Amino acid sequence: MKPRHQVSRAAVDLIKRFEGYRMKAAQLPDGRWTIGYGHTLTARGGATVSEKDAEALLLYDLISVAHAVNEQTYAPLNQNQFDALVCFAFNIGLDNFVRSGVLRRINEGSLLQAACAMEMWRKADFEGERIVIDALVRRRSAEKALFLTPADGVWIAAPSPVLRPKVDYDASCSVPKQTPAAVMTRFEGDRAVVEREDSAPLAIVVPDEEGPTASEQAAAAVGARLEAILADKPAPVAAPAAPAVVRDDLVLPEPPVPAAAPPTAVLYEDFEETVSAPFRLTPEPVAPVAPQPVAEVAEFTPPPAPAVEPTLFETATRTSPSVFNLDGFSTSEDVALSTLDVPFAEPEAPRFGNLSLLVSLGVLGLAMFGGGVLWILTVASGPGFSQIKMFGYGASMIGAICFVVSAYLLLRKLAGPDEVDED
């Protein structure tokens, strides 16, 4: 169980130092009254309090604050961390403390990040604007220092030669862009008045967009210094420039004359002499050659082919009034098939495919039909399966078509070829 802490003297002294003592009650701009060390619960106009009684009122106010810190924090805290959180919650209010990032980081166990998050509460509304207050910056630093102070007084060593600090650019938001305003409170009768000490307008640290930035000014200074150093050295002597050639722009320059190409030797096949390429020689006429008499060649007579007895199929004859010879006339005489110059017709190929292919198609169609029906009756029988049922219907229909077509073609094939009537 997490131990419950009590407010120590360190927290009371820190609050008294930054709250300040007010003997007489003063009215705040929002209409409330304050007295002593920031007490507002029982303050009223015209009331006065001594320093001892003001401290007693402060301890009374810290009872509720300490109770809230104990109840809202879940991580184990030491006494210094508890005192720093009490001072912080007393200043910003319990409502702001409950929804602050400081409390969230403490409950996450990120104590160092919670201490850094305290410094973000440094602004206040002053003269109609929200500005960074110098006193709040100092108060947050004191609370952070108390939070990070070890309870046993033993600090963790961080020797400079070993751990050389570097800039943390991720923590740029911890540096306020505005110059913290130094304000002071004074009393005019029974009213508390807050004003700036220097009465000067608020200076905002924002780089001027029109003027040069700090980096540009530093670069300009370095450039000026380099120019001053280099100016002492003698300037290098420039080489004499080549005389310029004056040309008349109205006269076009003459084109360069191409060099004469060397003569190319060409060797003709019909002559044994070599001539140059620019010249062509006319060959001498060649005497015609008289035709030589052609010797008579004896006529070649091929040897007679050996007699081959005709086969029974070649000597078969066909007697019919409807037989036509090669001249297109009908005859009733016996015509030997060997005398007709007509090639025999090759046997027809199967018209309806292979028998095994038709049987396979029928079996496949029957299987698809049975599978589709089984799919519809079993798998797609529940509600919400309309698309799955359509798949079963399609498969069964395709299977039935394949089976019917294969059965038809198989019957046609088994029945034999179609008979053609002869006129």
C-alpha positions in Angstrom: 0.0 0.0 0.0 1.3 3.4 -0.9 2.3 5.5 2.2 0.4 8.7 2.9 2.7 11.8 3.3 2.3 14.9 5.4 3.3 18.4 4.5 6.8 19.2 5.8 8.4 22.5 6.7 10.2 22.7 3.3 6.8 23.0 1.5 5.5 25.6 3.9 8.6 27.8 3.7 8.6 27.6 -0.2 4.9 28.6 -0.3 5.4 31.5 2.2 8.4 32.8 0.2 6.5 33.0 -3.1 3.0 33.9 -1.8 4.0 36.8 0.4 2.4 38.0 3.6 -0.6 40.3 3.5 -1.8 41.6 6.9 -5.0 43.3 5.6 -7.5 41.7 3.3 -7.4 42.9 -0.3 -9.9 42.4 -3.0 -8.8 40.7 -6.2 -9.8 41.7 -9.7 -12.3 38.9 -9.9 -14.1 40.1 -6.8 -12.7 37.6 -4.2 -10.7 38.6 -1.1 -7.3 37.4 0.0 -5.3 37.7 3.2 -2.2 36.2 4.8 -0.3 33.8 2.6 -2.8 33.5 -0.3 -5.8 32.5 1.9 -9.1 33.1 0.1 -11.7 30.8 1.8 -12.6 32.9 4.9 -11.1 36.3 3.8 -13.4 39.3 3.9 -13.1 43.1 3.6 -11.5 44.9 6.6 -10.0 41.7 8.1 -6.5 41.6 9.5 -4.3 38.8 10.5 -0.9 38.3 12.1 2.0 36.3 10.6 1.4 33.4 13.1 -2.3 33.3 12.3 -1.6 33.6 8.6 0.7 30.5 8.8 -2.1 28.7 10.6 -4.5 29.6 7.8 -1.9 28.3 5.3 -1.6 25.0 7.1 -5.4 24.7 7.1 -5.5 25.3 3.3 -2.8 22.7 2.7 -4.9 19.9 4.4 -7.2 19.6 1.4 -4.2 20.0 -1.1 -2.2 17.2 0.6 -5.2 15.0 0.7 -5.8 15.5 -3.1 -2.1 14.8 -3.9 -2.2 11.6 -1.9 -5.4 10.4 -3.5 -4.5 11.3 -7.1 -0.9 10.0 -7.3 -0.3 6.2 -7.6 3.4 6.1 -8.0 5.6 5.9 -4.9 6.9 9.4 -3.9 9.5 10.5 -1.4 9.0 13.5 0.9 10.6 16.1 -1.3 8.6 15.0 -4.4 5.4 15.2 -2.3 6.2 18.6 -0.9 7.0 19.9 -4.4 3.7 18.6 -5.8 1.8 20.2 -2.9 3.4 23.6 -3.6 2.6 23.2 -7.3 -1.0 22.1 -6.8 -1.6 25.0 -4.3 -0.5 27.5 -6.8 -2.3 26.3 -10.0 -5.4 24.9 -8.2 -6.7 21.4 -7.6 -8.8 21.3 -10.7 -5.9 22.2 -13.0 -3.6 19.8 -11.1 -6.0 16.8 -11.6 -6.0 17.3 -15.4 -2.4 18.4 -15.8 0.3 16.6 -17.7 2.4 16.6 -14.5 0.0 14.2 -12.7 -0.4 12.0 -15.8 3.4 11.5 -16.1 3.7 10.8 -12.4 1.1 8.0 -12.6 3.0 6.7 -15.7 6.1 6.4 -13.6 8.0 9.2 -15.6 9.1 11.3 -12.6 11.8 13.2 -14.3 9.5 14.2 -17.2 6.9 15.2 -14.6 9.4 17.6 -13.0 10.2 19.1 -16.4 6.5 19.5 -17.1 6.1 21.8 -14.1 7.9 24.5 -15.9 5.2 24.8 -18.5 2.9 26.5 -16.0 4.5 29.9 -16.1 1.9 32.2 -17.8 -0.8 34.4 -16.3 -3.5 36.8 -17.6 -2.2 40.4 -17.2 -3.7 43.5 -18.8 -5.9 41.6 -21.2 -3.2 39.2 -22.5 -1.5 36.0 -21.4 2.2 36.5 -20.8 5.1 34.7 -19.1 5.5 36.0 -15.5 9.0 36.2 -14.1 7.9 35.2 -10.6 6.2 32.1 -11.9 9.3 31.0 -13.8 11.3 31.3 -10.6 8.6 29.5 -8.6 8.5 26.6 -11.0 12.3 26.3 -10.9 12.2 26.1 -7.1 9.5 23.5 -7.1 11.4 21.4 -9.7 14.6 21.7 -7.7 12.8 20.5 -4.6 11.1 17.6 -6.5 14.5 16.4 -7.9 16.4 16.7 -4.5 17.1 13.2 -3.2 15.4 12.4 0.1 18.6 10.9 1.6 20.8 13.8 0.4 22.9 11.6 -1.9 23.2 13.0 -5.4 24.0 10.9 -8.4 27.4 11.8 -9.8 27.7 13.2 -13.3 31.3 14.2 -13.8 31.8 16.7 -16.6 34.8 15.0 -18.3 32.8 11.8 -18.6 29.3 13.2 -19.4 29.8 16.3 -21.5 26.4 18.1 -21.9 24.9 18.6 -25.3 22.0 20.8 -26.5 18.6 19.1 -26.4 16.8 20.6 -29.4 13.7 18.6 -28.5 13.3 20.8 -25.4 13.0 24.0 -27.3 9.5 24.7 -25.9 11.0 24.9 -22.4 12.5 28.3 -23.4 9.8 31.0 -23.5 9.6 33.0 -26.7 8.5 36.0 -24.7 10.6 37.8 -22.2 9.2 37.1 -18.8 7.6 40.1 -17.3 8.6 41.3 -13.8 5.5 42.3 -12.0 4.8 43.5 -8.5 1.7 43.8 -6.3 0.8 46.8 -4.2 -2.3 47.9 -2.2 -4.3 51.0 -2.9 -6.7 51.1 0.0 -8.3 47.7 0.2 -7.6 46.7 -3.4 -4.6 44.7 -4.7 -3.0 46.2 -7.8 -0.5 44.3 -10.0 1.8 46.3 -12.2 5.1 45.9 -14.0 8.2 47.1 -12.3 9.7 48.8 -15.3 6.4 49.9 -16.9 7.9 49.0 -20.3 6.1 47.3 -23.1 6.4 43.6 -23.3 9.4 42.5 -25.4 8.7 39.4 -27.5 11.7 37.4 -28.7 10.6 36.8 -32.3 13.1 37.0 -35.2 12.4 39.8 -37.5 11.3 38.4 -40.9 12.2 41.6 -42.8 15.7 42.1 -41.3 18.6 39.7 -41.3 18.6 37.0 -38.7 21.3 36.3 -36.2 22.8 33.6 -38.4 22.9 35.9 -41.4 24.5 38.7 -39.4 27.2 36.3 -38.1 27.8 35.1 -41.7 28.1 38.7 -42.9 30.6 39.5 -40.1 32.7 36.5 -41.0 32.7 37.4 -44.7 33.7 41.0 -43.9 36.6 39.7 -41.8 37.8 37.4 -44.5 37.7 40.3 -47.0 39.8 42.4 -44.7 42.4 39.6 -44.3 42.6 38.8 -48.0 42.8 42.5 -49.0 46.3 42.8 -47.6 47.7 40.2 -50.1 48.7 41.5 -53.6 46.2 40.8 -56.3 47.4 38.2 -58.8 48.6 39.6 -62.2 46.2 38.7 -64.9 47.6 37.2 -68.1 47.4 39.5 -71.2 44.3 39.0 -73.2 44.6 37.8 -76.7 44.0 40.6 -79.3 40.5 40.6 -80.5 39.9 39.9 -84.1 37.7 42.5 -85.8 35.3 41.1 -88.3 32.8 42.6 -90.6 29.4 41.1 -89.6 28.0 42.0 -93.1 30.5 39.9 -95.0 29.9 36.1 -94.8 33.1 34.1 -94.4 34.2 32.0 -97.3 33.7 28.3 -96.9 36.8 26.2 -96.4 38.2 24.6 -99.5 38.1 20.8 -99.1 41.4 19.0 -99.6 41.8 17.0 -102.8 41.1 13.3 -102.3 43.8 11.0 -103.5 42.9 9.0 -106.6 41.4 5.6 -105.9 42.7 2.7 -107.9 40.0 0.4 -109.5 40.8 -2.9 -110.9 38.5 -4.1 -113.6 38.0 -7.8 -114.1 37.9 -7.7 -117.9 41.3 -5.9 -118.1 44.7 -6.4 -116.7 45.5 -2.7 -116.2 44.7 -0.4 -113.4 43.0 2.9 -114.0 42.1 5.8 -111.8 38.5 6.3 -110.5 37.7 9.6 -112.3 38.3 7.9 -115.7 36.4 5.2 -117.5 37.8 3.1 -120.3 35.8 1.6 -123.1 36.6 -2.1 -123.6 37.5 -3.3 -127.1 34.9 -5.2 -129.1 35.1 -8.9 -128.8 34.8 -11.0 -132.0 31.7 -13.2 -132.1 32.3 -16.9 -131.7 31.0 -19.1 -134.5 28.4 -21.7 -133.4 29.7 -25.2 -133.2 27.8 -27.9 -135.0 25.7 -30.0 -132.6 26.2 -33.7 -132.9 23.2 -35.8 -133.5 21.9 -37.6 -130.6 20.2 -40.9 -131.0 16.7 -41.0 -129.8 16.3 -42.7 -126.5 13.7 -45.3 -126.2 12.9 -46.5 -122.8 12.8 -50.2 -122.3 9.4 -51.8 -122.1 8.0 -52.3 -118.7 7.6 -55.9 -117.6 4.1 -57.2 -117.9 2.3 -57.4 -114.6 -0.8 -59.4 -114.3 -3.7 -57.2 -113.0 -5.1 -58.0 -109.7 -8.6 -59.2 -109.1 -9.6 -55.7 -107.8 -8.2 -54.0 -110.9 -9.9 -56.3 -113.4 -13.3 -56.0 -111.7 -15.8 -54.4 -113.9 -19.0 -52.6 -113.2 -22.0 -52.8 -115.6 -24.6 -50.1 -115.0 -26.5 -47.6 -117.1 -25.6 -44.8 -114.7 -21.8 -45.3 -115.0 -20.0 -42.4 -116.8 -16.7 -42.5 -118.6 -14.1 -39.7 -118.7 -15.8 -38.0 -121.7 -19.1 -37.6 -119.8 -21.1 -40.1 -121.9 -22.9 -43.0 -120.4 -22.2 -46.5 -121.5 -23.5 -50.0 -120.8 -20.2 -51.7 -121.7 -17.9 -53.1 -119.0 -15.5 -50.5 -117.9 -12.4 -51.7 -116.1 -11.5 -49.6 -113.1 -7.9 -49.7 -114.0 -8.5 -47.8 -117.2 -10.2 -44.9 -115.4 -7.8 -42.0 -114.4 -9.7 -41.3 -111.2 -8.1 -41.7 -107.7 -9.8 -43.9 -105.2 -11.4 -42.1 -102.3 -9.7 -42.6 -98.9 -11.8 -44.0 -96.1 -13.6 -41.4 -94.0 -12.4 -40.5 -90.6 -14.6 -41.0 -87.6 -17.3 -38.3 -87.6 -18.0 -38.0 -84.0 -14.6 -38.5 -82.3 -13.1 -41.3 -80.4 -15.3 -43.7 -78.5 -13.3 -43.4 -75.2 -13.5 -39.6 -75.4 -17.3 -39.7 -75.7 -17.5 -42.1 -72.8 -15.2 -39.9 -70.6 -17.3 -36.8 -71.5 -20.5 -38.7 -70.4 -18.9 -39.8 -67.1 -17.6 -36.3 -66.5 -21.1 -34.8 -67.2 -22.8 -37.3 -64.9 -20.3 -36.6 -62.1 -20.8 -32.8 -62.4 -24.6 -33.2 -62.4 -24.5 -35.4 -59.3 -22.0 -33.1 -57.6 -24.1 -30.0 -58.3 -27.2 -31.6 -56.9 -25.4 -32.8 -53.8 -23.9 -29.3 -53.3 -27.4 -27.7 -53.5 -28.9 -30.2 -51.0 -26.1 -30.3 -48.4 -23.7 -27.3 -48.4 -26.1 -24.5 -49.7 -29.2 -25.6 -47.8 -29.0 -22.9 -45.1 -30.1 -19.3 -45.3 -27.9 -16.7 -47.0 -26.3 -19.1 -49.5 -28.0 -17.9 -52.6 -24.8 -17.3 -54.5 -23.5 -20.7 -53.4 -26.7 -22.3 -54.7 -26.2 -20.6 -58.1 -22.8 -22.3 -58.3 -24.5 -25.7 -57.7 -27.2 -25.0 -60.3 -24.6 -24.1 -62.9 -22.4 -27.2 -62.2 -25.4 -29.5 -62.5 -26.7 -27.9 -65.7 -23.3 -28.1 -67.4 -23.0 -31.7 -66.3 -26.4 -32.6 -67.7 -25.5 -30.9 -71.0 -22.2 -32.8 -71.3 -24.0 -36.1 -70.5 -26.8 -35.6 -73.1 -24.3 -34.5 -75.8 -22.0 -37.5 -75.2 -24.9 -39.9 -75.2 -26.2 -38.5 -78.4 -22.8 -38.7 -80.2 -22.2 -42.2 -78.8 -25.5 -43.5 -80.2 -24.8 -41.8 -83.6 -21.4 -43.5 -83.6 -22.7 -46.9 -82.7 -25.5 -46.6 -85.3 -23.0 -46.4 -88.2 -22.5 -43.8 -91.0 -25.5 -42.0 -92.4 -26.9 -43.5 -95.6 -27.1 -41.2 -98.6 -29.8 -41.9 -101.1 -28.5 -42.3 -104.7 -30.6 -40.8 -107.4 
